[in-house]
């Protein structure tokens, strides 16, 4: 019997990933988007990095507005969890 794969939306994957970033952690938008895209593909979805990037940008924007993240943009957006 095959194991049933749980589908996950890009928005849900992005929100979960951003919420799980530990304080003091630094990463980039590109790295987070790749992880979200991989999670969606693992759940049976189609790869679409641009859509994953947009979902992560929205999640990060909310986290930044709440004071949880600091975003800087020298080349790629650098993400740092501050709280």
SEGU-860281 format. One record per atom (N, C-alpha, C, O, CB): residue in three letters; chain; atom name; x, y, z. Coordinates in steps of 0.001 Angstrom, whole numbers, plus 500000, padded with zeros to 6 digits. Glycine has a CB too. Layout:
+------+-------+------+--------+--------+--------+
: resn : chain : name :      x :      y :      z :
+------+-------+------+--------+--------+--------+
:  ALA :     A :   CA :      X :      Y :      Z :
...
+------+-------+------+--------+--------+--------+
END
This chain:
+------+-------+------+--------+--------+--------+
: resn : chain : name :      x :      y :      z :
+------+-------+------+--------+--------+--------+
:  UNK :     A :    N : 500839 : 498834 : 500000 :
:  UNK :     A :   CA : 500000 : 500000 : 500000 :
:  UNK :     A :    C : 500891 : 501238 : 500000 :
:  UNK :     A :    O : 501825 : 501323 : 500797 :
:  UNK :     A :   CB : 499042 : 499993 : 501211 :
:  UNK :     A :    N : 500620 : 502190 : 499127 :
:  UNK :     A :   CA : 501453 : 503383 : 499044 :
:  UNK :     A :    C : 500998 : 504421 : 500066 :
:  UNK :     A :    O : 499820 : 504529 : 500407 :
:  UNK :     A :   CB : 501412 : 503974 : 497625 :
:  UNK :     A :    N : 501978 : 505172 : 500532 :
:  UNK :     A :   CA : 501693 : 506214 : 501513 :
:  UNK :     A :    C : 501083 : 507418 : 500802 :
:  UNK :     A :    O : 501572 : 507835 : 499752 :
:  UNK :     A :   CB : 502982 : 506622 : 502284 :
:  UNK :     A :    N : 500026 : 507971 : 501366 :
:  UNK :     A :   CA : 499366 : 509123 : 500764 :
:  UNK :     A :    C : 500192 : 510377 : 501026 :
:  UNK :     A :    O : 500576 : 510653 : 502163 :
:  UNK :     A :   CB : 497928 : 509287 : 501316 :
:  UNK :     A :    N : 500459 : 511130 : 499970 :
:  UNK :     A :   CA : 501243 : 512352 : 500065 :
:  UNK :     A :    C : 500306 : 513500 : 500427 :
:  UNK :     A :    O : 499248 : 513671 : 499822 :
:  UNK :     A :   CB : 502000 : 512643 : 498731 :
:  UNK :     A :    N : 500713 : 514282 : 501423 :
:  UNK :     A :   CA : 499903 : 515424 : 501825 :
:  UNK :     A :    C : 500313 : 516636 : 500998 :
:  UNK :     A :    O : 501465 : 517067 : 501030 :
:  UNK :     A :   CB : 500057 : 515712 : 503345 :
:  UNK :     A :    N : 499352 : 517176 : 500260 :
:  UNK :     A :   CA : 499620 : 518356 : 499446 :
:  UNK :     A :    C : 499690 : 519578 : 500338 :
:  UNK :     A :    O : 498988 : 519673 : 501345 :
:  UNK :     A :   CB : 498541 : 518539 : 498359 :
:  UNK :     A :    N : 500537 : 520500 : 499958 :
:  UNK :     A :   CA : 500693 : 521730 : 500723 :
:  UNK :     A :    C : 500763 : 522896 : 499726 :
:  UNK :     A :    O : 501405 : 522790 : 498681 :
:  UNK :     A :   CB : 501977 : 521677 : 501640 :
:  UNK :     A :    N : 500107 : 523986 : 500056 :
:  UNK :     A :   CA : 500153 : 525153 : 499181 :
:  UNK :     A :    C : 501456 : 525915 : 499417 :
:  UNK :     A :    O : 502090 : 525775 : 500462 :
:  UNK :     A :   CB : 498927 : 526075 : 499422 :
:  UNK :     A :    N : 501840 : 526714 : 498441 :
:  UNK :     A :   CA : 503050 : 527519 : 498589 :
:  UNK :     A :    C : 502897 : 528512 : 499740 :
:  UNK :     A :    O : 503843 : 528739 : 500494 :
:  UNK :     A :   CB : 503366 : 528266 : 497279 :
:  UNK :     A :    N : 501713 : 529100 : 499876 :
:  UNK :     A :   CA : 501479 : 530071 : 500946 :
:  UNK :     A :    C : 501614 : 529400 : 502308 :
:  UNK :     A :    O : 502267 : 529942 : 503200 :
:  UNK :     A :   CB : 500085 : 530715 : 500802 :
:  UNK :     A :    N : 501006 : 528228 : 502479 :
:  UNK :     A :   CA : 501099 : 527512 : 503752 :
:  UNK :     A :    C : 502541 : 527104 : 504034 :
:  UNK :     A :    O : 503013 : 527234 : 505164 :
:  UNK :     A :   CB : 500187 : 526272 : 503743 :
:  UNK :     A :    N : 503240 : 526615 : 503021 :
:  UNK :     A :   CA : 504636 : 526211 : 503201 :
:  UNK :     A :    C : 505506 : 527414 : 503562 :
:  UNK :     A :    O : 506377 : 527311 : 504426 :
:  UNK :     A :   CB : 505170 : 525534 : 501925 :
:  UNK :     A :    N : 505277 : 528543 : 502913 :
:  UNK :     A :   CA : 506056 : 529755 : 503200 :
:  UNK :     A :    C : 505783 : 530249 : 504614 :
:  UNK :     A :    O : 506715 : 530599 : 505338 :
:  UNK :     A :   CB : 505730 : 530863 : 502181 :
:  UNK :     A :    N : 504515 : 530282 : 505015 :
:  UNK :     A :   CA : 504172 : 530743 : 506360 :
:  UNK :     A :    C : 504793 : 529839 : 507424 :
:  UNK :     A :    O : 505327 : 530326 : 508421 :
:  UNK :     A :   CB : 502648 : 530794 : 506536 :
:  UNK :     A :    N : 504723 : 528538 : 507214 :
:  UNK :     A :   CA : 505294 : 527587 : 508165 :
:  UNK :     A :    C : 506811 : 527745 : 508245 :
:  UNK :     A :    O : 507383 : 527739 : 509335 :
:  UNK :     A :   CB : 504930 : 526149 : 507769 :
:  UNK :     A :    N : 507447 : 527885 : 507108 :
:  UNK :     A :   CA : 508900 : 528021 : 507069 :
:  UNK :     A :    C : 509349 : 529304 : 507758 :
:  UNK :     A :    O : 510273 : 529277 : 508570 :
:  UNK :     A :   CB : 509398 : 527998 : 505623 :
:  UNK :     A :    N : 508713 : 530415 : 507446 :
:  UNK :     A :   CA : 509089 : 531698 : 508036 :
:  UNK :     A :    C : 508845 : 531675 : 509547 :
:  UNK :     A :    O : 509672 : 532175 : 510310 :
:  UNK :     A :   CB : 508296 : 532855 : 507377 :
:  UNK :     A :    N : 507742 : 531113 : 509980 :
:  UNK :     A :   CA : 507439 : 531033 : 511411 :
:  UNK :     A :    C : 508458 : 530169 : 512151 :
:  UNK :     A :    O : 508691 : 530374 : 513342 :
:  UNK :     A :   CB : 506032 : 530475 : 511623 :
:  UNK :     A :    N : 509063 : 529212 : 511461 :
:  UNK :     A :   CA : 509999 : 528298 : 512091 :
:  UNK :     A :    C : 511440 : 528762 : 512103 :
:  UNK :     A :    O : 512308 : 528048 : 512606 :
:  UNK :     A :   CB : 509929 : 527007 : 511422 :
:  UNK :     A :    N : 511720 : 529938 : 511563 :
:  UNK :     A :   CA : 513097 : 530444 : 511564 :
:  UNK :     A :    C : 513471 : 530813 : 513000 :
:  UNK :     A :    O : 512775 : 531593 : 513651 :
:  UNK :     A :   CB : 513253 : 531683 : 510602 :
:  UNK :     A :    N : 514560 : 530254 : 513479 :
:  UNK :     A :   CA : 514994 : 530483 : 514857 :
:  UNK :     A :    C : 515601 : 531880 : 515011 :
:  UNK :     A :    O : 516225 : 532387 : 514078 :
:  UNK :     A :   CB : 516015 : 529409 : 515285 :
:  UNK :     A :    N : 515423 : 532509 : 516184 :
:  UNK :     A :   CA : 516045 : 533816 : 516428 :
:  UNK :     A :    C : 517552 : 533755 : 516214 :
:  UNK :     A :    O : 518207 : 532788 : 516603 :
:  UNK :     A :   CB : 515739 : 534299 : 517853 :
:  UNK :     A :    N : 518091 : 534793 : 515593 :
:  UNK :     A :   CA : 519522 : 534862 : 515313 :
:  UNK :     A :    C : 519922 : 534218 : 514000 :
:  UNK :     A :    O : 521071 : 534341 : 513576 :
:  UNK :     A :   CB : 520277 : 534220 : 516417 :
:  UNK :     A :    N : 518994 : 533533 : 513351 :
:  UNK :     A :   CA : 519284 : 532853 : 512096 :
:  UNK :     A :    C : 519321 : 533857 : 510951 :
:  UNK :     A :    O : 518475 : 534748 : 510871 :
:  UNK :     A :   CB : 518239 : 531758 : 511817 :
:  UNK :     A :    N : 520299 : 533712 : 510070 :
:  UNK :     A :   CA : 520367 : 534528 : 508858 :
:  UNK :     A :    C : 520276 : 533603 : 507653 :
:  UNK :     A :    O : 520904 : 532544 : 507625 :
:  UNK :     A :   CB : 521681 : 535381 : 508815 :
:  UNK :     A :    N : 519502 : 534001 : 506671 :
:  UNK :     A :   CA : 519346 : 533246 : 505435 :
:  UNK :     A :    C : 518998 : 534240 : 504342 :
:  UNK :     A :    O : 519021 : 535449 : 504575 :
:  UNK :     A :   CB : 518249 : 532127 : 505567 :
:  UNK :     A :    N : 518679 : 533753 : 503161 :
:  UNK :     A :   CA : 518308 : 534653 : 502066 :
:  UNK :     A :    C : 516933 : 534276 : 501528 :
:  UNK :     A :    O : 516444 : 533165 : 501733 :
:  UNK :     A :   CB : 519363 : 534608 : 500933 :
:  UNK :     A :    N : 516338 : 535215 : 500846 :
:  UNK :     A :   CA : 515053 : 534987 : 500202 :
:  UNK :     A :    C : 515164 : 533815 : 499229 :
:  UNK :     A :    O : 514277 : 532964 : 499183 :
:  UNK :     A :   CB : 514573 : 536260 : 499470 :
:  UNK :     A :    N : 516232 : 533767 : 498462 :
:  UNK :     A :   CA : 516427 : 532698 : 497485 :
:  UNK :     A :    C : 516473 : 531319 : 498128 :
:  UNK :     A :    O : 515887 : 530367 : 497613 :
:  UNK :     A :   CB : 517698 : 532936 : 496710 :
:  UNK :     A :    N : 517172 : 531212 : 499255 :
:  UNK :     A :   CA : 517260 : 529928 : 499948 :
:  UNK :     A :    C : 515902 : 529506 : 500493 :
:  UNK :     A :    O : 515527 : 528337 : 500397 :
:  UNK :     A :   CB : 518281 : 530004 : 501085 :
:  UNK :     A :    N : 515164 : 530458 : 501067 :
:  UNK :     A :   CA : 513840 : 530136 : 501610 :
:  UNK :     A :    C : 512876 : 529739 : 500496 :
:  UNK :     A :    O : 512105 : 528791 : 500648 :
:  UNK :     A :   CB : 513275 : 531332 : 502396 :
:  UNK :     A :    N : 512918 : 530458 : 499381 :
:  UNK :     A :   CA : 512032 : 530138 : 498253 :
:  UNK :     A :    C : 512320 : 528745 : 497715 :
:  UNK :     A :    O : 511393 : 528010 : 497372 :
:  UNK :     A :   CB : 512189 : 531176 : 497130 :
:  UNK :     A :    N : 513585 : 528376 : 497637 :
:  UNK :     A :   CA : 513964 : 527036 : 497157 :
:  UNK :     A :    C : 513416 : 525969 : 498100 :
:  UNK :     A :    O : 512923 : 524937 : 497645 :
:  UNK :     A :   CB : 515510 : 526908 : 497039 :
:  UNK :     A :    N : 513497 : 526207 : 499403 :
:  UNK :     A :   CA : 512975 : 525231 : 500365 :
:  UNK :     A :    C : 511458 : 525095 : 500248 :
:  UNK :     A :    O : 510926 : 523988 : 500331 :
:  UNK :     A :   CB : 513355 : 525636 : 501797 :
:  UNK :     A :    N : 510758 : 526220 : 500054 :
:  UNK :     A :   CA : 509298 : 526171 : 499884 :
:  UNK :     A :    C : 508950 : 525415 : 498611 :
:  UNK :     A :    O : 508057 : 524569 : 498617 :
:  UNK :     A :   CB : 508695 : 527601 : 499842 :
:  UNK :     A :    N : 509644 : 525710 : 497525 :
:  UNK :     A :   CA : 509375 : 525037 : 496253 :
:  UNK :     A :    C : 509610 : 523534 : 496381 :
:  UNK :     A :    O : 508828 : 522737 : 495865 :
:  UNK :     A :   CB : 510259 : 525621 : 495132 :
:  UNK :     A :    N : 510682 : 523148 : 497065 :
:  UNK :     A :   CA : 510974 : 521726 : 497280 :
:  UNK :     A :    C : 509858 : 521051 : 498072 :
:  UNK :     A :    O : 509482 : 519916 : 497779 :
:  UNK :     A :   CB : 512315 : 521558 : 498014 :
:  UNK :     A :    N : 509327 : 521753 : 499080 :
:  UNK :     A :   CA : 508252 : 521203 : 499913 :
:  UNK :     A :    C : 506985 : 520985 : 499090 :
:  UNK :     A :    O : 506301 : 519975 : 499252 :
:  UNK :     A :   CB : 507956 : 522139 : 501101 :
:  UNK :     A :    N : 506678 : 521931 : 498212 :
:  UNK :     A :   CA : 505490 : 521809 : 497353 :
:  UNK :     A :    C : 505658 : 520639 : 496386 :
:  UNK :     A :    O : 504721 : 519867 : 496181 :
:  UNK :     A :   CB : 505242 : 523125 : 496566 :
:  UNK :     A :    N : 506822 : 520505 : 495802 :
:  UNK :     A :   CA : 507092 : 519403 : 494873 :
:  UNK :     A :    C : 507018 : 518069 : 495604 :
:  UNK :     A :    O : 506484 : 517096 : 495071 :
:  UNK :     A :   CB : 508478 : 519573 : 494207 :
:  UNK :     A :    N : 507552 : 518017 : 496827 :
:  UNK :     A :   CA : 507490 : 516796 : 497632 :
:  UNK :     A :    C : 506042 : 516387 : 497895 :
:  UNK :     A :    O : 505736 : 515201 : 498018 :
:  UNK :     A :   CB : 508233 : 516994 : 498961 :
:  UNK :     A :    N : 505161 : 517376 : 497980 :
:  UNK :     A :   CA : 503747 : 517113 : 498202 :
:  UNK :     A :    C : 502970 : 516837 : 496930 :
:  UNK :     A :    O : 501745 : 516721 : 496968 :
:  UNK :     A :   CB : 503134 : 518262 : 498909 :
:  UNK :     A :    N : 503658 : 516731 : 495807 :
:  UNK :     A :   CA : 502995 : 516395 : 494560 :
:  UNK :     A :    C : 502678 : 517577 : 493664 :
:  UNK :     A :    O : 502079 : 517411 : 492602 :
:  UNK :     A :   CB : 501755 : 515680 : 494856 :
:  UNK :     A :    N : 503078 : 518775 : 494086 :
:  UNK :     A :   CA : 502830 : 519971 : 493278 :
:  UNK :     A :    C : 503877 : 520160 : 492203 :
:  UNK :     A :    O : 504875 : 519441 : 492152 :
:  UNK :     A :   CB : 502784 : 521197 : 494157 :
:  UNK :     A :    N : 503639 : 521131 : 491350 :
:  UNK :     A :   CA : 504575 : 521449 : 490276 :
:  UNK :     A :    C : 505587 : 522487 : 490745 :
:  UNK :     A :    O : 505238 : 523400 : 491493 :
:  UNK :     A :   CB : 503822 : 521957 : 489033 :
:  UNK :     A :    N : 506837 : 522355 : 490311 :
:  UNK :     A :   CA : 507838 : 523343 : 490701 :
:  UNK :     A :    C : 507563 : 524690 : 490024 :
:  UNK :     A :    O : 507307 : 524745 : 488821 :
:  UNK :     A :   CB : 509250 : 522843 : 490345 :
:  UNK :     A :    N : 507618 : 525748 : 490784 :
:  UNK :     A :   CA : 507468 : 527094 : 490241 :
:  UNK :     A :    C : 508129 : 528047 : 491229 :
:  UNK :     A :    O : 507487 : 528579 : 492135 :
:  UNK :     A :   CB : 505949 : 527466 : 490000 :
:  UNK :     A :    N : 509414 : 528247 : 491031 :
:  UNK :     A :   CA : 510222 : 529022 : 491961 :
:  UNK :     A :    C : 509734 : 530461 : 492085 :
:  UNK :     A :    O : 509793 : 531038 : 493170 :
:  UNK :     A :   CB : 511669 : 529008 : 491523 :
:  UNK :     A :    N : 509257 : 531042 : 491001 :
:  UNK :     A :   CA : 508785 : 532430 : 491067 :
:  UNK :     A :    C : 507580 : 532552 : 491998 :
:  UNK :     A :    O : 507478 : 533526 : 492743 :
:  UNK :     A :   CB : 508420 : 532943 : 489659 :
:  UNK :     A :    N : 506673 : 531586 : 491967 :
:  UNK :     A :   CA : 505506 : 531604 : 492858 :
:  UNK :     A :    C : 505931 : 531364 : 494303 :
:  UNK :     A :    O : 505377 : 531967 : 495222 :
:  UNK :     A :   CB : 504474 : 530541 : 492424 :
:  UNK :     A :    N : 506904 : 530494 : 494505 :
:  UNK :     A :   CA : 507414 : 530245 : 495855 :
:  UNK :     A :    C : 508087 : 531503 : 496403 :
:  UNK :     A :    O : 507927 : 531836 : 497577 :
:  UNK :     A :   CB : 508409 : 529057 : 495854 :
:  UNK :     A :    N : 508832 : 532192 : 495556 :
:  UNK :     A :   CA : 509489 : 533434 : 495968 :
:  UNK :     A :    C : 508465 : 534470 : 496398 :
:  UNK :     A :    O : 508643 : 535134 : 497419 :
:  UNK :     A :   CB : 510354 : 533990 : 494833 :
:  UNK :     A :    N : 507405 : 534614 : 495636 :
:  UNK :     A :   CA : 506352 : 535574 : 495967 :
:  UNK :     A :    C : 505685 : 535214 : 497300 :
:  UNK :     A :    O : 505432 : 536094 : 498123 :
:  UNK :     A :   CB : 505300 : 535626 : 494841 :
:  UNK :     A :    N : 505405 : 533941 : 497512 :
:  UNK :     A :   CA : 504776 : 533505 : 498768 :
:  UNK :     A :    C : 505686 : 533801 : 499963 :
:  UNK :     A :    O : 505215 : 534237 : 501013 :
:  UNK :     A :   CB : 504445 : 531993 : 498714 :
:  UNK :     A :    N : 506987 : 533563 : 499801 :
:  UNK :     A :   CA : 507941 : 533835 : 500876 :
:  UNK :     A :    C : 508044 : 535340 : 501115 :
:  UNK :     A :    O : 508116 : 535774 : 502265 :
:  UNK :     A :   CB : 509332 : 533245 : 500538 :
:  UNK :     A :    N : 508053 : 536139 : 500055 :
:  UNK :     A :   CA : 508109 : 537600 : 500205 :
:  UNK :     A :    C : 506934 : 538108 : 501025 :
:  UNK :     A :    O : 507109 : 538959 : 501897 :
:  UNK :     A :   CB : 508121 : 538285 : 498829 :
:  UNK :     A :    N : 505741 : 537597 : 500758 :
:  UNK :     A :   CA : 504558 : 538021 : 501503 :
:  UNK :     A :    C : 504668 : 537618 : 502979 :
:  UNK :     A :    O : 504361 : 538416 : 503864 :
:  UNK :     A :   CB : 503287 : 537414 : 500877 :
:  UNK :     A :    N : 505105 : 536386 : 503243 :
:  UNK :     A :   CA : 505250 : 535923 : 504626 :
:  UNK :     A :    C : 506312 : 536744 : 505363 :
:  UNK :     A :    O : 506128 : 537103 : 506526 :
:  UNK :     A :   CB : 505619 : 534424 : 504657 :
:  UNK :     A :    N : 507411 : 537034 : 504687 :
:  UNK :     A :   CA : 508469 : 537827 : 505307 :
:  UNK :     A :    C : 508023 : 539265 : 505555 :
:  UNK :     A :    O : 508382 : 539867 : 506567 :
:  UNK :     A :   CB : 509716 : 537813 : 504432 :
:  UNK :     A :    N : 507244 : 539808 : 504632 :
:  UNK :     A :   CA : 506732 : 541168 : 504803 :
:  UNK :     A :    C : 505882 : 541285 : 506050 :
:  UNK :     A :    O : 505978 : 542267 : 506787 :
:  UNK :     A :   CB : 505924 : 541590 : 503587 :
:  UNK :     A :    N : 505054 : 540290 : 506286 :
:  UNK :     A :   CA : 504220 : 540294 : 507488 :
:  UNK :     A :    C : 505084 : 540137 : 508737 :
:  UNK :     A :    O : 504870 : 540834 : 509729 :
:  UNK :     A :   CB : 503167 : 539171 : 507421 :
:  UNK :     A :    N : 506048 : 539235 : 508696 :
:  UNK :     A :   CA : 506931 : 539029 : 509849 :
:  UNK :     A :    C : 507746 : 540293 : 510134 :
:  UNK :     A :    O : 507985 : 540627 : 511295 :
:  UNK :     A :   CB : 507875 : 537827 : 509601 :
:  UNK :     A :    N : 508168 : 540989 : 509094 :
:  UNK :     A :   CA : 508917 : 542237 : 509277 :
:  UNK :     A :    C : 508005 : 543311 : 509889 :
:  UNK :     A :    O : 508433 : 544051 : 510775 :
:  UNK :     A :   CB : 509504 : 542729 : 507919 :
:  UNK :     A :    N : 506764 : 543399 : 509424 :
:  UNK :     A :   CA : 505816 : 544375 : 509954 :
:  UNK :     A :    C : 505525 : 544113 : 511436 :
:  UNK :     A :    O : 505263 : 545049 : 512192 :
:  UNK :     A :   CB : 504510 : 544342 : 509143 :
:  UNK :     A :    N : 505572 : 542857 : 511846 :
:  UNK :     A :   CA : 505345 : 542498 : 513243 :
:  UNK :     A :    C : 506611 : 542642 : 514099 :
:  UNK :     A :    O : 506578 : 542430 : 515311 :
:  UNK :     A :   CB : 504828 : 541072 : 513328 :
:  UNK :     A :    N : 507710 : 543001 : 513460 :
:  UNK :     A :   CA : 508958 : 543192 : 514189 :
:  UNK :     A :    C : 509727 : 541913 : 514462 :
:  UNK :     A :    O : 510617 : 541897 : 515312 :
:  UNK :     A :   CB : 508678 : 543864 : 515470 :
:  UNK :     A :    N : 509400 : 540847 : 513758 :
:  UNK :     A :   CA : 510069 : 539567 : 513988 :
:  UNK :     A :    C : 511292 : 539354 : 513112 :
:  UNK :     A :    O : 512199 : 538607 : 513480 :
:  UNK :     A :   CB : 509106 : 538450 : 513762 :
:  UNK :     A :    N : 511324 : 540002 : 511962 :
:  UNK :     A :   CA : 512410 : 539805 : 511000 :
:  UNK :     A :    C : 513006 : 541146 : 510607 :
:  UNK :     A :    O : 512345 : 542184 : 510659 :
:  UNK :     A :   CB : 511907 : 539053 : 509749 :
:  UNK :     A :    N : 514273 : 541096 : 510213 :
:  UNK :     A :   CA : 514926 : 542256 : 509615 :
:  UNK :     A :    C : 515331 : 541839 : 508207 :
:  UNK :     A :    O : 516025 : 540838 : 508028 :
:  UNK :     A :   CB : 516175 : 542745 : 510468 :
:  UNK :     A :    N : 514902 : 542600 : 507214 :
:  UNK :     A :   CA : 515226 : 542305 : 505820 :
:  UNK :     A :    C : 516152 : 543386 : 505285 :
:  UNK :     A :    O : 515869 : 544575 : 505430 :
:  UNK :     A :   CB : 513939 : 542204 : 504953 :
:  UNK :     A :    N : 517260 : 542977 : 504666 :
:  UNK :     A :   CA : 518174 : 543905 : 504014 :
:  UNK :     A :    C : 518394 : 543420 : 502595 :
:  UNK :     A :    O : 518294 : 542224 : 502322 :
:  UNK :     A :   CB : 519525 : 544021 : 504788 :
:  UNK :     A :    N : 518694 : 544345 : 501682 :
:  UNK :     A :   CA : 518726 : 543978 : 500267 :
:  UNK :     A :    C : 519974 : 544490 : 499537 :
:  UNK :     A :    O : 519852 : 545340 : 498655 :
:  UNK :     A :   CB : 517490 : 544508 : 499581 :
:  UNK :     A :    N : 521164 : 543998 : 499880 :
:  UNK :     A :   CA : 522317 : 544417 : 499085 :
:  UNK :     A :    C : 522316 : 543771 : 497693 :
:  UNK :     A :    O : 522565 : 544457 : 496702 :
:  UNK :     A :   CB : 523613 : 544069 : 499819 :
:  UNK :     A :    N : 522045 : 542494 : 497607 :
:  UNK :     A :   CA : 521918 : 541792 : 496319 :
:  UNK :     A :    C : 520666 : 540933 : 496385 :
:  UNK :     A :    O : 519648 : 541274 : 495783 :
:  UNK :     A :   CB : 523193 : 540913 : 496000 :
:  UNK :     A :    N : 520730 : 539831 : 497105 :
:  UNK :     A :   CA : 519552 : 539019 : 497406 :
:  UNK :     A :    C : 519044 : 539507 : 498757 :
:  UNK :     A :    O : 519829 : 540008 : 499563 :
:  UNK :     A :   CB : 519883 : 537456 : 497422 :
:  UNK :     A :    N : 517767 : 539373 : 499016 :
:  UNK :     A :   CA : 517225 : 539797 : 500299 :
:  UNK :     A :    C : 517773 : 538907 : 501400 :
:  UNK :     A :    O : 517583 : 537691 : 501374 :
:  UNK :     A :   CB : 515683 : 539762 : 500287 :
:  UNK :     A :    N : 518455 : 539512 : 502370 :
:  UNK :     A :   CA : 518990 : 538775 : 503510 :
:  UNK :     A :    C : 517967 : 538854 : 504626 :
:  UNK :     A :    O : 517462 : 539930 : 504947 :
:  UNK :     A :   CB : 520378 : 539340 : 503970 :
:  UNK :     A :    N : 517665 : 537705 : 505215 :
:  UNK :     A :   CA : 516632 : 537583 : 506229 :
:  UNK :     A :    C : 517289 : 537247 : 507560 :
:  UNK :     A :    O : 518093 : 536318 : 507635 :
:  UNK :     A :   CB : 515586 : 536506 : 505837 :
:  UNK :     A :    N : 516953 : 538001 : 508622 :
:  UNK :     A :   CA : 517480 : 537705 : 509952 :
:  UNK :     A :    C : 516326 : 537734 : 510945 :
:  UNK :     A :    O : 515598 : 538722 : 511038 :
:  UNK :     A :   CB : 518597 : 538721 : 510362 :
:  UNK :     A :    N : 516167 : 536636 : 511687 :
:  UNK :     A :   CA : 515144 : 536577 : 512733 :
:  UNK :     A :    C : 515681 : 537324 : 513939 :
:  UNK :     A :    O : 516781 : 537031 : 514408 :
:  UNK :     A :   CB : 514768 : 535093 : 513102 :
:  UNK :     A :    N : 514909 : 538302 : 514459 :
:  UNK :     A :   CA : 515412 : 539110 : 515566 :
:  UNK :     A :    C : 514664 : 538875 : 516868 :
:  UNK :     A :    O : 515169 : 539251 : 517926 :
:  UNK :     A :   CB : 515338 : 540562 : 515206 :
:  UNK :     A :    N : 513492 : 538275 : 516836 :
:  UNK :     A :   CA : 512749 : 537981 : 518065 :
:  UNK :     A :    C : 512336 : 536533 : 518083 :
:  UNK :     A :    O : 511698 : 536085 : 519036 :
:  UNK :     A :   CB : 511515 : 538885 : 518197 :
+------+-------+------+--------+--------+--------+
END
